[in-house]
Amino acid sequence: MTPVPVTGDDARRPSLLLVTDLGYEARGRRYCDEDIFLASRLREAFDVALCHPRDAAALLDRFDLALVRNSGPVLHYREAYDAFRARALELGVPVCNPLDGRGDMAGKGYLVELSRDGFPVIPTVDRAADLGLLPEAGEYAVKPKLGADSVGLRFLAGAGVRAELEGEDEGVLLVQPRVDFRYEVSFYFVDHDFQYALYAPDPERRWVLEPYAADEADLAFARRFIAWNALDHGIQRVDACRTAQGELLLVELEDLNPYLSLDRVDEEVREAFVARLKASLASLTG
C-alpha cells in the first residue's frame, strides 16, 4: 500500500513552549492578559503550551522551540533560569530571545559599558572611584546590577552614594544621576524590524502609555542599540527618556522578557506585531 502523505491540517506543526508566570503581579500592568492573548494567536501557527519558568528546564525536551515572555524578574528564580539556559544549550532548542543578549538579559552592567563608550545613555558608573565621571546632581539613583522592576532602587544624595558603593562588593551596584526628563518613551522591535512606539506623557505615571509617532531621529537612536546588541532574532524594547533639553537617553535595553503593552496599541498595529512574531518564530524551526 502506498503511504498517504500527511498534509494540511494533519501535518505536524512546530511545538512551542511559552514560558510565562501568569500569577506575577506587576505595578500598573497585567502580564497575564498579554500572554493569554499571545498564546491564543500563536496557536494559529504552533502547538502551544504555557509553563512557569521554574518548570521550563524539565519540559524543554518535548518542544521544538521556546518563547520566553512575561516570566517576571529572573532574580526571583535564578537557579531555575540558569537550569533552563543550560538545558536549552544542551538540547540545541532555539530560544526566543536568544540566550546571548548583551542587554538586561545579562544584568545592567551594559549601562556602564555604554556610558564609558560614549553612547547616548544616562551616565552610569559602578565603582566609588568613578563617581567623579558623573555630572553633579541633587540626587542619584542607586540600583543593583541584577535588579528588575525597580527592585532595590533608591535615591540618595551624593555623600550617601559614596558610602553605599564603598559598603558593597565592587561592581554590585549602579549609580546614575537623577535625570530631569519630560517623558519616557519605548521603541519595540521584532528581530531588527521596528514595530511601534509608546510613551508616558506624565512622568509620574510610567505605565499610562499612549502611541508615539517616532521620527527618523528617534528610530536612528533606537536602532543604534538594537545593532549594538546584535541578537539574530527576538523581541526587544528600547526604553529612553526625553530630557528637559530635548535629548533622548537610554534608560534600559530590555532583551529578555520585555512587556509589550499590546493593549495600548490599535488593532492594526497589534495584528502586524503578531504576524511579525509568528514569522520570526517560524524561521527558527527550519
C-alpha positions in Angstrom: 0.0 0.0 0.0 1.3 3.4 -0.9 1.6 5.7 2.1 -0.6 8.7 2.0 1.4 11.9 2.5 0.5 13.9 5.6 -0.5 17.4 4.5 -2.7 20.3 5.5 -4.3 20.1 8.9 -2.8 16.6 9.5 0.8 17.8 9.1 2.8 18.1 12.3 3.0 21.7 13.4 6.0 23.1 15.4 5.6 22.9 19.1 6.2 26.0 21.2 6.9 26.2 24.9 5.7 29.7 26.1 7.5 30.4 29.3 5.4 32.8 31.5 4.3 33.4 35.0 0.6 34.1 34.8 0.5 34.9 38.5 3.1 37.5 38.6 1.8 40.9 39.8 3.5 43.9 38.2 2.8 47.5 39.1 0.4 49.1 36.6 0.4 46.1 34.2 -1.4 42.8 33.9 1.3 40.5 32.4 -1.1 37.5 32.3 -3.6 39.2 29.9 -0.9 39.9 27.4 0.5 36.3 27.4 -3.0 34.7 27.2 -3.7 36.9 24.1 -0.3 36.0 22.5 -0.8 32.3 23.3 -4.2 32.3 21.6 -2.8 33.9 18.4 0.4 31.8 18.3 -1.8 28.7 18.3 -2.8 29.6 14.8 0.7 28.5 13.7 2.1 26.4 16.5 1.1 23.8 19.1 1.5 25.9 22.2 1.9 25.0 25.9 2.4 27.5 28.7 4.6 26.8 31.6 6.1 28.6 34.7 9.8 29.5 34.4 10.5 27.0 37.3 9.2 24.2 35.1 10.8 25.2 31.8 14.0 23.1 32.1 12.2 19.9 32.8 9.7 20.3 29.9 12.0 21.8 27.2 13.0 18.5 25.5 9.4 18.0 24.4 9.3 21.1 22.2 10.8 22.5 19.0 11.4 25.9 20.4 10.8 28.1 23.4 9.5 31.7 23.7 10.3 33.5 27.0 7.6 36.1 27.7 6.3 37.7 30.8 8.1 35.4 33.3 8.9 38.1 35.9 12.3 39.2 37.2 14.9 36.4 36.9 16.2 37.3 40.4 13.1 35.6 41.8 14.1 32.2 40.2 17.8 32.4 39.4 18.6 28.7 39.8 15.7 27.7 37.6 16.6 30.2 34.9 20.2 29.0 34.9 19.0 25.4 34.6 16.7 26.4 31.7 19.6 28.1 29.9 21.9 25.1 30.4 19.2 22.7 29.2 18.4 24.8 26.1 22.1 24.9 25.1 22.5 21.1 25.8 19.5 20.2 23.6 20.1 22.9 20.9 16.5 24.0 21.2 16.0 27.5 19.7 15.0 30.1 22.3 13.4 33.4 21.7 15.0 35.6 22.8 18.4 34.0 22.2 20.5 33.5 25.3 23.4 35.7 24.3 21.8 39.1 24.7 24.0 41.9 26.0 21.2 44.0 27.5 19.1 43.3 30.6 19.4 39.6 30.0 23.0 39.8 31.2 22.3 42.3 34.0 22.5 46.0 33.9 26.3 46.3 33.7 25.9 47.1 30.0 24.8 50.6 31.1 28.3 51.2 32.5 29.9 50.0 29.2 27.7 52.1 27.0 28.2 55.2 29.2 32.0 54.7 29.1 31.9 54.2 25.3 30.0 57.5 24.7 26.6 56.2 23.8 23.5 58.4 24.5 22.7 56.7 27.8 22.1 58.1 31.3 25.6 58.4 32.7 26.3 55.3 34.8 29.2 54.0 37.0 29.6 51.0 39.3 32.6 52.0 41.4 33.2 54.6 44.0 36.4 55.7 42.3 34.4 56.6 39.1 31.8 58.8 40.8 33.7 61.9 39.5 32.7 60.8 36.0 29.0 61.6 36.7 27.5 65.1 36.3 26.6 66.9 39.5 23.0 66.1 40.6 20.8 66.8 43.6 20.1 63.1 43.9 21.5 59.9 42.4 19.7 56.6 41.6 21.4 53.6 43.1 20.2 50.1 42.0 21.6 46.6 41.8 23.0 45.3 38.5 20.9 42.3 38.7 17.7 44.2 39.7 14.4 44.5 37.7 11.1 46.2 38.1 12.7 48.8 40.4 13.6 46.1 42.9 16.3 47.7 45.2 16.1 51.1 43.6 16.9 54.0 45.9 17.5 57.7 45.5 20.4 59.2 47.6 22.4 62.4 48.0 26.0 62.4 46.9 27.6 61.6 50.3 25.2 58.7 50.8 26.1 57.3 47.3 29.8 57.0 48.1 29.1 55.3 51.4 26.8 52.9 49.7 29.3 51.9 47.0 32.1 51.6 49.4 30.0 49.4 51.6 29.2 46.9 48.8 31.3 44.4 46.9 32.8 46.2 44.0 30.6 46.4 40.9 27.4 45.1 42.5 25.5 48.4 42.3 25.0 51.0 39.6 24.8 54.8 40.2 23.2 57.3 37.9 22.3 61.0 38.3 18.6 61.5 38.8 17.6 63.0 35.4 15.1 65.7 34.9 13.1 64.4 31.9 9.9 65.4 30.1 8.7 61.9 29.4 9.7 58.2 28.9 9.3 56.5 25.5 9.7 52.9 24.4 10.5 51.5 21.0 9.5 47.9 20.2 11.3 45.6 17.7 10.9 42.1 16.4 14.2 40.9 15.1 15.7 44.2 13.8 12.3 45.5 12.5 10.7 48.4 14.3 7.0 47.7 15.2 5.7 50.6 17.2 6.5 53.2 19.9 4.7 54.2 23.1 5.3 57.0 25.6 4.2 58.1 29.0 3.3 61.8 28.8 3.1 62.0 32.6 6.5 61.1 34.2 4.7 60.1 37.4 2.5 57.5 35.6 5.1 55.3 33.8 2.7 52.7 32.5 -0.1 55.0 31.3 1.1 54.8 27.8 0.0 56.4 24.5 1.0 55.8 20.9 4.1 57.8 20.0 4.9 58.9 16.4 8.6 58.2 16.2 10.5 60.3 13.7 13.7 59.3 11.8 16.0 60.7 14.5 14.1 58.7 17.2 14.4 55.5 15.2 18.1 56.1 14.5 18.6 56.4 18.2 16.7 53.2 19.0 18.3 51.2 16.1 21.8 52.1 17.4 21.2 50.0 20.5 19.5 47.1 18.6 22.6 47.0 16.3 24.9 47.1 19.4 23.1 44.1 20.9 23.5 42.0 17.7 20.8 39.5 18.5 19.9 37.4 15.5 16.2 37.4 16.3 13.8 38.2 19.1 11.7 40.9 20.8 13.5 43.9 22.2 12.3 47.1 23.8 14.5 50.2 23.9 13.4 52.4 26.8 14.5 56.0 26.7 13.8 59.4 28.4 13.5 62.8 26.7 15.5 65.2 28.8 14.4 68.8 29.5 16.9 69.8 26.8 15.2 67.5 24.2 17.9 64.8 24.1 17.0 61.1 24.1 19.0 59.0 26.6 18.8 55.2 27.0 17.2 54.0 30.3 17.2 50.3 29.6 17.6 47.8 26.8 15.0 45.1 27.5 16.1 41.9 25.7 14.9 39.1 28.0 11.2 39.3 28.5 10.0 42.9 27.7 6.4 43.7 28.5 4.8 44.8 25.2 1.8 46.9 26.3 -0.2 45.4 23.4 -3.4 46.7 24.9 -2.1 50.2 24.3 -1.9 50.0 20.5 -4.7 49.8 18.0 -5.8 46.6 16.3 -3.9 47.1 13.1 -0.6 47.6 14.9 -1.3 44.7 17.2 -2.1 42.4 14.2 1.1 43.4 12.4 3.1 42.7 15.5 1.6 39.2 15.9 2.2 38.4 12.2 5.8 39.5 12.5 6.4 37.5 15.7 4.9 34.4 14.0 7.2 34.8 11.1 10.2 35.2 13.4 9.4 32.1 15.4 8.6 30.1 12.2 12.1 30.9 10.9 13.7 29.1 13.9 12.0 25.8 13.1 13.6 25.4 9.7 
